[in-house]
Amino acid sequence: MIWTAVGGYLGVNFLMFLRFFFPRALYEPNTVFSIGYPADFDLGIDQRFLMTNRIWVVREPDRIFVIFARCTHLGCTPEWKPSENKFKCPCHGSGYDSEGVNFEGPAPRPMDRAHIETDATGKIIVDTSRLYIDDPKAGVNQFTNASAFLPV
């Protein structure tokens, strides 16, 4: 009976030792992905890619741009409130307008925008590893960069 308990204890420890050699990998979504054609998006905020890629696609009459859904205060994911026409961060109350520009709460600057372009077939390609920022205090505004939006 005691030998069974000792053998079980050593067996479990050996399995924990073997587990050390198989690291726990965090699988993140691709940073470059296709979201469809410009005609697939109606005016306003599109939330189809929020859960899979952490972005909102914003269609305005003359352009399309992509907001990376990360609050600039502490990195939480804000929520789109259509009834109030604003993004609201649930963590500390930062508020952003429909273009991702902060107007209330502790957020120091607007949310970042992702790189956007079309491929040869006309599909929209988004690259969230290339973000454009607007930081009025630092005097930086990359939102006017040609790759920060897509004219339509």
N, C-alpha and C positions, 0 to 999 in steps of 0.2 A: 504494500500500500504506500509506504513512504517512498519507495523507489519509483513508483508511478508518478507521484507528485513531483519529485525531483526531476524526472525525465520530462514531464509536462512543462515545468518551469524553464528548464534549459531549452526545450523545443521552442517555446514562445520567444525566449530571448534570442535564439538563433534566427527566427523569422524577422524579428525587429532589426537585427543586425543586417540581414539581407535586404530589407526595405531601404536601408541607407543608400544602397547602390542604384536605386531607381528614383531619381529626383522627381519631385512633384512639379510638373511643368504647368504654367499658366498659358492657356491658349487664348490669344486675343484675335479679334477679327482683323482681316486685311485692312491696311490703311489706304489702299487704292482699290476702288470699286466703282462699278457702273450703277447708275440709278434710273436709267431710262432716257427717254427723249424729252426735249423741252415741252412738247405738246401734251405730255402726260401729267403736267402740273397745272392746277387751277390757281387763280390769284389767292394769295394768303399763305398761311403756314401749313406745310405738309409734314405730318409726324410719322409717316410710314417707316422711316429708317432710324427712329429714336432708339428702339430696343436693340437692333442689330448693329448699328454703326455709330450711335450717339450723335446724330445730327438732325437738324431741321432744314428742310428745303423751303426757301422763301421765294415766292413768285410775285413780282411786282409788274406793272404794265410794261415796263421797258427793260427789265433785267431779272435774272435768277441768281441767287447767291445761297450759300450753305453756311449755317451757323453751327459751330461745334458746341454741343450742349454741355458746357462746363462753366459753372459760376466762377467769376474771376476773384471772388473773395477767398473761398477755401476749396473749390473744386467739386462741389455738389452738383447734381443734375437738376436744373430748374424745371418747372412744369409750365406748359402753355395753358393759359387761362383764356379761352376764346371769349367768354362773357365780359372780361375786363380788357381784352385786347393787349395782354402783356404776358411776359414770362415772369414767374415768381419762384424764387429759390426757397424750398421748404426749410433749409437749415437755419438761416439767419435773416430771412426776409428781404433779400435784395430783389429789386424789381427792374425789369428790362422792357423796353418797348418792343414793337413787332420787328424792329431791325436789330434787336439785341443790344441796344444802347442803354446803359444803366441810368436810372433816374431816381431810385430810392434805395435805402439800405446801405450796408457797408461795402458793397462791391466797388473797387477802385477804378474800374474801367469797363468798357463794353465787352461782351463775349467775343471770342475769336471767330474768324471766318476761315473756312477751309478752301484750299486750292480747287478750282473748278475749270474744266475745259471740255471740249467735245472731241471725240475720236473721228476717224475717217468716215464712219457710218452715221454720224450725227448724234450718237449716244453721249450722254453727259457722264464724264469721269470725275470722281471726287477723290482728292488725296488729303486725308486728315493728318498726315505727317508734316504737311506744309501749311502752317496756319498764318493768317494775317491779323495783326493787332491794331488797335486804336488806343493809344495812351496819351490823352491830352496833356497830362503833367510832364511827360517826357518829350512832348512835341513830336510824337510819332503817329502817323495815320497811314496805314497800309491798305485801308478799305478801298482806296481809289486805284489800287494796283489792278492792271488789266486781268490778272488771273484770280482776283478775289470775287469776280462776278462774271456772269455771262449775259451779254446784251441779247435781247430777243425782239 
